[in-house]
Amino acid sequence: MRVKFRGILQREALLLRGPLGWGEFCPFPEYGAAEASRWLASAVEAGWQGFPAPLRASIPVNATVPAVSADRVPEILARFGRADAVKVKVAERGQSLAEDLSRVAAVREALPDAMIRVDANGGWNVPEAIEALTRLSTLGLEYAEQPVPGIAGLAEVRRRLRDAGIPLLIAADESVRKEEDPLKVARAGAADLIVVKVAPLGGVRRALDIVAQAGLPAVVSSALDTSVGIRAGLALAAALPELPYACGLGTVSLLAADVTRDPLVPDDGAIRLREVSADPALLAAHAAAPERRDWWLDRLCRVHAHFVKSLESSP
């Protein structure tokens, strides 16, 4: 990583090559077999089933600013080129609201006309979220993503902001990771839009079904993938009937290296839909240490066993 993101400085991924292309299996280490099996389903779809027909050939994307100090914001934004929308990470553990305000203000100063959304990853409780979003909203926010954990908390934050006359949209991210959650989000009035990530939801087709069930506008985001994983995210964004918001799929710009010679990075605020092939020389150059390779292969076997059982139990 060029900068710490989601608390990590190194991202690991296992790539699978199928007859129809490359798939990426990269659940974070703390995920158990059941949750990780969805990531494997996504990788299998990419390599063995392929993606649905696209409805668009270019996907608008936002720049992403990690929880860095305000003075580093111009450096981070420069890596994305033109940016009409920016996602700013807030509520980082160990940081203050003052640091969040300074970071968002630095983005606003650098890009006066950009759409700015903040992402708290559920890092606040309800009172903290109300205070933070009340103050951050004065900087002009498009929406706030997962300000608190849980659907009930999201619904309360959304209601209290509206009661206070603050018309800030609320997006649910972590609360839509399980298939049944989108309907609960919609029924509870907990969000105005949902953030969907292909791998944690089990693939492009399953994500399309979830968006349709939720009946809410969707933003497609990455799970800190290589270009192989980003290709799946682009496939989802390209297949959605409507795409009202820029997507969070420009995160390859945060990586110090990639697995392809033609990385899927933004050009003039968008990424052109195209196929990705992992380069053998780059795979060799960035190969994991033997003990990490063994760890991932062992994990793949365990998760695959769970994946097969889930297929056998499906109607």
C-alpha positions as semicolon CSV with decimal commas, in nm:
position;residue;x (nm);y (nm);z (nm)
1;M;0,000;0,000;0,000
2;R;0,115;0,358;-0,067
3;V;-0,050;0,462;0,258
4;K;-0,215;0,277;0,546
5;F;-0,572;0,187;0,456
6;R;-0,817;-0,011;0,669
7;G;-0,531;-0,041;0,916
8;I;-0,301;-0,230;0,677
9;L;0,010;-0,150;0,476
10;Q;0,017;-0,472;0,271
11;R;-0,269;-0,637;0,084
12;E;-0,263;-1,008;0,006
13;A;-0,471;-1,182;-0,260
14;L;-0,494;-1,527;-0,413
15;L;-0,565;-1,528;-0,788
16;L;-0,740;-1,810;-0,973
17;R;-0,725;-1,856;-1,349
18;G;-1,032;-2,017;-1,505
19;P;-1,130;-2,084;-1,866
20;L;-1,307;-1,748;-1,893
21;G;-1,054;-1,532;-1,712
22;W;-0,902;-1,445;-1,377
23;G;-1,079;-1,441;-1,042
24;E;-0,962;-1,295;-0,712
25;F;-1,001;-1,449;-0,366
26;C;-0,892;-1,201;-0,100
27;P;-1,111;-1,208;0,212
28;F;-0,939;-1,032;0,498
29;P;-0,757;-1,269;0,736
30;E;-1,008;-1,235;1,018
31;Y;-1,301;-1,364;0,809
32;G;-1,422;-1,716;0,884
33;A;-1,492;-1,988;0,629
34;A;-1,863;-1,910;0,588
35;E;-1,806;-1,543;0,512
36;A;-1,497;-1,613;0,302
37;S;-1,689;-1,866;0,091
38;R;-1,879;-1,577;-0,068
39;W;-1,549;-1,432;-0,184
40;L;-1,463;-1,768;-0,337
41;A;-1,801;-1,779;-0,511
42;S;-1,720;-1,441;-0,664
43;A;-1,380;-1,562;-0,786
44;V;-1,534;-1,876;-0,936
45;E;-1,798;-1,669;-1,117
46;A;-1,528;-1,450;-1,271
47;G;-1,312;-1,739;-1,389
48;W;-1,568;-2,004;-1,480
49;Q;-1,900;-1,833;-1,551
50;G;-1,808;-1,489;-1,675
51;F;-1,998;-1,166;-1,621
52;P;-2,344;-1,046;-1,732
53;A;-2,370;-0,833;-2,045
54;P;-2,275;-0,470;-1,972
55;L;-2,511;-0,176;-2,017
56;R;-2,230;0,083;-2,020
57;A;-1,865;0,086;-2,123
58;S;-1,729;0,348;-1,884
59;I;-1,776;0,367;-1,507
60;P;-1,746;0,699;-1,318
61;V;-1,538;0,657;-1,003
62;N;-1,452;0,860;-0,696
63;A;-1,111;0,932;-0,555
64;T;-1,049;0,783;-0,211
65;V;-0,869;0,966;0,069
66;P;-0,762;0,740;0,358
67;A;-0,744;0,868;0,716
68;V;-0,429;1,070;0,651
69;S;-0,333;1,407;0,794
70;A;-0,478;1,707;0,612
71;D;-0,141;1,808;0,470
72;R;-0,123;1,479;0,275
73;V;-0,458;1,527;0,100
74;P;-0,317;1,700;-0,213
75;E;-0,062;1,419;-0,255
76;I;-0,334;1,152;-0,233
77;L;-0,570;1,332;-0,470
78;A;-0,294;1,380;-0,727
79;R;-0,279;1,003;-0,783
80;F;-0,638;0,997;-0,909
81;G;-0,617;1,269;-1,174
82;R;-0,947;1,443;-1,234
83;A;-1,195;1,369;-0,955
84;D;-1,556;1,482;-0,958
85;A;-1,634;1,281;-0,642
86;V;-1,418;1,195;-0,339
87;K;-1,471;0,946;-0,058
88;V;-1,298;1,052;0,265
89;K;-1,233;0,806;0,546
90;V;-1,334;0,932;0,891
91;A;-1,382;0,793;1,243
92;E;-1,047;0,615;1,233
93;R;-0,963;0,457;1,568
94;G;-0,724;0,681;1,763
95;Q;-0,810;0,995;1,564
96;S;-1,027;1,290;1,662
97;L;-1,322;1,465;1,501
98;A;-1,097;1,768;1,457
99;E;-0,869;1,557;1,236
100;D;-1,169;1,440;1,033
101;L;-1,287;1,798;0,987
102;S;-0,942;1,911;0,877
103;R;-0,912;1,625;0,628
104;V;-1,252;1,689;0,469
105;A;-1,186;2,064;0,465
106;A;-0,859;2,001;0,281
107;V;-1,046;1,801;0,018
108;R;-1,304;2,076;-0,018
109;E;-1,028;2,337;-0,054
110;A;-0,851;2,131;-0,320
111;L;-1,171;2,046;-0,510
112;P;-1,434;2,316;-0,446
113;D;-1,691;2,165;-0,683
114;A;-1,644;1,795;-0,606
115;M;-1,904;1,569;-0,452
116;I;-1,764;1,460;-0,114
117;R;-1,885;1,154;0,072
118;V;-1,749;1,039;0,409
119;D;-1,709;0,679;0,521
120;A;-1,698;0,599;0,893
121;N;-1,702;0,218;0,864
122;G;-1,935;0,209;1,164
123;G;-1,676;0,382;1,380
124;W;-1,910;0,614;1,572
125;N;-2,193;0,556;1,816
126;V;-2,518;0,744;1,756
127;P;-2,440;1,061;1,960
128;E;-2,089;1,080;1,808
129;A;-2,232;1,038;1,459
130;I;-2,489;1,314;1,510
131;E;-2,223;1,557;1,633
132;A;-1,973;1,464;1,362
133;L;-2,216;1,471;1,071
134;T;-2,376;1,794;1,189
135;R;-2,034;1,961;1,175
136;L;-1,909;1,782;0,863
137;S;-2,228;1,860;0,672
138;T;-2,133;2,231;0,672
139;L;-1,855;2,137;0,429
140;G;-2,109;2,009;0,177
141;L;-2,147;1,631;0,181
142;E;-2,309;1,410;-0,080
143;Y;-2,376;1,133;0,173
144;A;-2,236;0,963;0,483
145;E;-2,150;0,594;0,458
146;Q;-2,212;0,359;0,752
147;P;-2,173;0,621;1,029
148;V;-2,268;0,366;1,297
149;P;-2,284;-0,015;1,313
150;G;-2,617;-0,190;1,277
151;I;-2,943;-0,117;1,100
152;A;-3,119;0,024;1,408
153;G;-2,838;0,272;1,462
154;L;-2,843;0,382;1,100
155;A;-3,218;0,439;1,116
156;E;-3,182;0,649;1,432
157;V;-2,903;0,863;1,287
158;R;-3,101;0,920;0,968
159;R;-3,415;1,016;1,164
160;R;-3,235;1,249;1,406
161;L;-3,052;1,430;1,128
162;R;-3,380;1,492;0,948
163;D;-3,547;1,608;1,267
164;A;-3,261;1,858;1,301
165;G;-3,319;1,983;0,947
166;I;-2,996;1,830;0,809
167;P;-3,085;1,663;0,476
168;L;-2,779;1,441;0,461
169;L;-2,818;1,110;0,278
170;I;-2,717;0,795;0,465
171;A;-2,555;0,500;0,289
172;A;-2,541;0,147;0,429
173;D;-2,227;-0,058;0,360
174;E;-2,140;-0,311;0,630
175;S;-2,513;-0,357;0,693
176;V;-2,566;-0,508;0,347
177;R;-2,298;-0,777;0,361
178;K;-2,547;-1,059;0,424
179;E;-2,806;-1,144;0,163
180;E;-3,105;-1,082;0,388
181;D;-2,981;-0,744;0,511
182;P;-3,078;-0,516;0,220
183;L;-3,448;-0,580;0,271
184;K;-3,409;-0,506;0,642
185;V;-3,226;-0,181;0,562
186;A;-3,505;-0,070;0,331
187;R;-3,789;-0,171;0,563
188;A;-3,630;0,004;0,859
189;G;-3,584;0,327;0,664
190;A;-3,219;0,303;0,766
191;A;-3,057;0,430;0,447
192;D;-3,112;0,630;0,132
193;L;-2,869;0,419;-0,071
194;I;-2,660;0,105;-0,036
195;V;-2,292;0,037;-0,101
196;V;-2,232;-0,301;-0,261
197;K;-1,906;-0,493;-0,303
198;V;-1,897;-0,789;-0,537
199;A;-1,672;-1,031;-0,347
200;P;-1,834;-1,010;0,000
201;L;-2,177;-1,056;-0,160
202;G;-2,082;-1,365;-0,360
203;G;-2,042;-1,236;-0,715
204;V;-2,191;-0,999;-0,969
205;R;-2,518;-1,186;-1,024
206;R;-2,589;-1,223;-0,655
207;A;-2,511;-0,854;-0,600
208;L;-2,751;-0,759;-0,881
209;D;-3,025;-0,962;-0,711
210;I;-2,955;-0,795;-0,377
211;V;-2,973;-0,445;-0,528
212;A;-3,301;-0,534;-0,698
213;Q;-3,447;-0,667;-0,371
214;A;-3,340;-0,363;-0,172
215;G;-3,502;-0,118;-0,412
216;L;-3,248;0,151;-0,322
217;P;-2,988;0,330;-0,536
218;A;-2,653;0,151;-0,527
219;V;-2,290;0,255;-0,522
220;V;-2,041;-0,013;-0,624
221;S;-1,724;-0,012;-0,417
222;S;-1,407;-0,217;-0,391
223;A;-1,273;-0,438;-0,115
224;L;-0,919;-0,311;-0,169
225;D;-0,869;-0,542;-0,466
226;T;-0,606;-0,578;-0,734
227;S;-0,719;-0,497;-1,087
228;V;-0,850;-0,854;-1,115
229;G;-1,098;-0,788;-0,835
230;I;-1,176;-0,438;-0,962
231;R;-1,277;-0,594;-1,295
232;A;-1,559;-0,776;-1,114
233;G;-1,669;-0,451;-0,950
234;L;-1,674;-0,280;-1,290
235;A;-1,883;-0,569;-1,425
236;L;-2,143;-0,506;-1,155
237;A;-2,144;-0,131;-1,212
238;A;-2,174;-0,188;-1,587
239;A;-2,471;-0,424;-1,544
240;L;-2,681;-0,219;-1,300
241;P;-2,995;-0,073;-1,461
242;E;-2,913;0,267;-1,307
243;L;-2,585;0,411;-1,180
244;P;-2,663;0,746;-1,016
245;Y;-2,341;0,780;-0,814
246;A;-1,969;0,760;-0,889
247;C;-1,832;0,425;-0,776
248;G;-1,558;0,350;-0,525
249;L;-1,357;0,143;-0,771
250;G;-1,050;0,363;-0,811
251;T;-0,858;0,207;-0,521
252;V;-0,584;0,048;-0,732
253;S;-0,434;0,398;-0,717
254;L;-0,369;0,331;-0,346
255;L;-0,159;0,023;-0,423
256;A;0,215;0,049;-0,472
257;A;0,201;-0,229;-0,733
258;D;-0,048;-0,439;-0,929
259;V;-0,066;-0,774;-1,108
260;T;-0,132;-0,644;-1,460
261;R;0,050;-0,418;-1,707
262;D;-0,277;-0,235;-1,776
263;P;-0,410;-0,153;-1,430
264;L;-0,770;-0,046;-1,384
265;V;-0,711;0,308;-1,261
266;P;-0,919;0,619;-1,328
267;D;-0,868;0,826;-1,640
268;D;-1,050;1,159;-1,643
269;G;-1,275;1,051;-1,356
270;A;-1,379;0,714;-1,499
271;I;-1,251;0,363;-1,572
272;R;-1,306;0,212;-1,913
273;L;-1,450;-0,139;-1,904
274;R;-1,193;-0,386;-2,035
275;E;-1,055;-0,732;-1,965
276;V;-0,768;-0,790;-1,723
277;S;-0,497;-1,052;-1,743
278;A;-0,245;-1,110;-1,467
279;D;0,112;-1,078;-1,589
280;P;0,339;-1,377;-1,508
281;A;0,641;-1,154;-1,441
282;L;0,444;-0,936;-1,200
283;L;0,299;-1,241;-1,027
284;A;0,651;-1,369;-0,974
285;A;0,781;-1,030;-0,861
286;H;0,507;-0,991;-0,599
287;A;0,470;-1,355;-0,496
288;A;0,400;-1,412;-0,129
289;A;0,660;-1,564;0,098
290;P;0,640;-1,947;0,114
291;E;0,477;-1,950;0,457
292;R;0,209;-1,703;0,344
293;R;0,151;-1,900;0,024
294;D;0,097;-2,214;0,231
295;W;-0,137;-2,025;0,464
296;W;-0,351;-1,907;0,172
297;L;-0,362;-2,249;0,004
298;D;-0,467;-2,411;0,330
299;R;-0,733;-2,146;0,374
300;L;-0,853;-2,198;0,017
301;C;-0,902;-2,570;0,086
302;R;-1,101;-2,502;0,403
303;V;-1,316;-2,236;0,240
304;H;-1,369;-2,448;-0,070
305;A;-1,508;-2,730;0,145
306;H;-1,761;-2,485;0,291
307;F;-1,835;-2,348;-0,056
308;V;-1,913;-2,697;-0,190
309;K;-2,144;-2,772;0,104
310;S;-2,333;-2,449;0,041
311;L;-2,380;-2,548;-0,324
312;E;-2,506;-2,892;-0,225
313;S;-2,759;-2,745;0,015
314;S;-2,889;-2,489;-0,236
315;P;-3,232;-2,563;-0,387
